[in-house]
Amino acid sequence: MDIIETADFKKALNKLPKDIQRLYYTQSQRFAENWKDPRLHIKKIKDLEKAFSFRITRRYRAFFYFQNPDTTIFFTIDHRKDAYRNI
């Protein structure tokens, strides 16, 4: 699966603590291998029709949508208390 990270996503990722960034890379590899991996804890976002999130840690989430069956767009990443307010 192809993963495209938007400029906003990359900017938000670079602002996160280094340990969270490392965990994101682990989770994104899992996502690329099998996006249905239960360790990702994927959830549908109620307010956005085709958006989903997956867990980086209990506190951090990455948000994405499927552009087509083979391509995923990661559009934001943040602490969950802030991320749901800002999408």
One Martini backbone bead per residue (centre of mass of N, CA, C, O) as a GRO file, in nm:
protein
   87
    1MET     BB    1   0.097   0.036   0.022
    2ASP     BB    2   0.039   0.366  -0.026
    3ILE     BB    3   0.189   0.650   0.143
    4ILE     BB    4   0.065   0.979   0.209
    5GLU     BB    5   0.215   1.272   0.329
    6THR     BB    6   0.137   1.557   0.426
    7ALA     BB    7   0.255   1.859   0.510
    8ASP     BB    8   0.095   1.878   0.776
    9PHE     BB    9   0.183   1.608   0.885
   10LYS     BB   10   0.491   1.657   0.891
   11LYS     BB   11   0.479   1.902   1.077
   12ALA     BB   12   0.342   1.758   1.318
   13LEU     BB   13   0.550   1.531   1.354
   14ASN     BB   14   0.802   1.723   1.414
   15LYS     BB   15   0.663   1.827   1.698
   16LEU     BB   16   0.706   1.571   1.820
   17PRO     BB   17   0.828   1.354   2.007
   18LYS     BB   18   1.071   1.126   1.939
   19ASP     BB   19   0.926   0.872   2.056
   20ILE     BB   20   0.668   0.911   1.886
   21GLN     BB   21   0.800   0.900   1.610
   22ARG     BB   22   0.903   0.609   1.634
   23LEU     BB   23   0.623   0.481   1.677
   24TYR     BB   24   0.504   0.570   1.413
   25TYR     BB   25   0.691   0.406   1.226
   26THR     BB   26   0.597   0.135   1.328
   27GLN     BB   27   0.293   0.171   1.262
   28SER     BB   28   0.326   0.237   0.955
   29GLN     BB   29   0.441  -0.039   0.882
   30ARG     BB   30   0.197  -0.200   0.965
   31PHE     BB   31   0.003  -0.058   0.777
   32ALA     BB   32   0.146  -0.133   0.507
   33GLU     BB   33   0.112  -0.445   0.552
   34ASN     BB   34  -0.165  -0.413   0.757
   35TRP     BB   35  -0.442  -0.218   0.815
   36LYS     BB   36  -0.592  -0.457   1.005
   37ASP     BB   37  -0.425  -0.442   1.242
   38PRO     BB   38  -0.503  -0.457   1.581
   39ARG     BB   39  -0.262  -0.265   1.688
   40LEU     BB   40  -0.397   0.007   1.560
   41HIS     BB   41  -0.687   0.086   1.632
   42ILE     BB   42  -0.912   0.138   1.427
   43LYS     BB   43  -1.110   0.436   1.353
   44LYS     BB   44  -1.391   0.601   1.298
   45ILE     BB   45  -1.490   0.919   1.194
   46LYS     BB   46  -1.779   1.082   1.249
   47ASP     BB   47  -1.733   1.383   1.111
   48LEU     BB   48  -1.589   1.208   0.885
   49GLU     BB   49  -1.676   1.011   0.635
   50LYS     BB   50  -1.358   0.884   0.534
   51ALA     BB   51  -1.228   0.877   0.818
   52PHE     BB   52  -0.938   0.781   1.015
   53SER     BB   53  -0.775   0.608   1.291
   54PHE     BB   54  -0.460   0.556   1.464
   55ARG     BB   55  -0.253   0.417   1.700
   56ILE     BB   56   0.036   0.503   1.873
   57THR     BB   57  -0.090   0.565   2.143
   58ARG     BB   58  -0.307   0.639   2.387
   59ARG     BB   59  -0.259   0.966   2.298
   60TYR     BB   60  -0.192   0.904   1.992
   61ARG     BB   61  -0.287   1.012   1.651
   62ALA     BB   62  -0.364   0.902   1.322
   63PHE     BB   63  -0.483   1.044   1.015
   64PHE     BB   64  -0.704   0.902   0.755
   65TYR     BB   65  -0.742   0.813   0.399
   66PHE     BB   66  -0.882   0.674   0.109
   67GLN     BB   67  -0.819   0.726  -0.222
   68ASN     BB   68  -0.767   0.419  -0.272
   69PRO     BB   69  -0.697   0.084  -0.247
   70ASP     BB   70  -0.361   0.174  -0.272
   71THR     BB   71  -0.418   0.463  -0.120
   72THR     BB   72  -0.292   0.672   0.147
   73ILE     BB   73  -0.387   0.951   0.357
   74PHE     BB   74  -0.197   1.146   0.568
   75PHE     BB   75  -0.318   1.445   0.759
   76THR     BB   76  -0.276   1.376   1.078
   77ILE     BB   77  -0.107   1.445   1.403
   78ASP     BB   78  -0.191   1.383   1.757
   79HIS     BB   79  -0.323   1.453   2.030
   80ARG     BB   80  -0.634   1.351   2.111
   81LYS     BB   81  -0.743   1.614   2.250
   82ASP     BB   82  -0.668   1.787   1.983
   83ALA     BB   83  -0.741   1.637   1.718
   84TYR     BB   84  -1.060   1.632   1.737
   85ARG     BB   85  -1.082   1.951   1.733
   86ASN     BB   86  -0.906   1.999   1.444
   87ILE     BB   87  -1.099   1.827   1.224
   0.00000   0.00000   0.00000
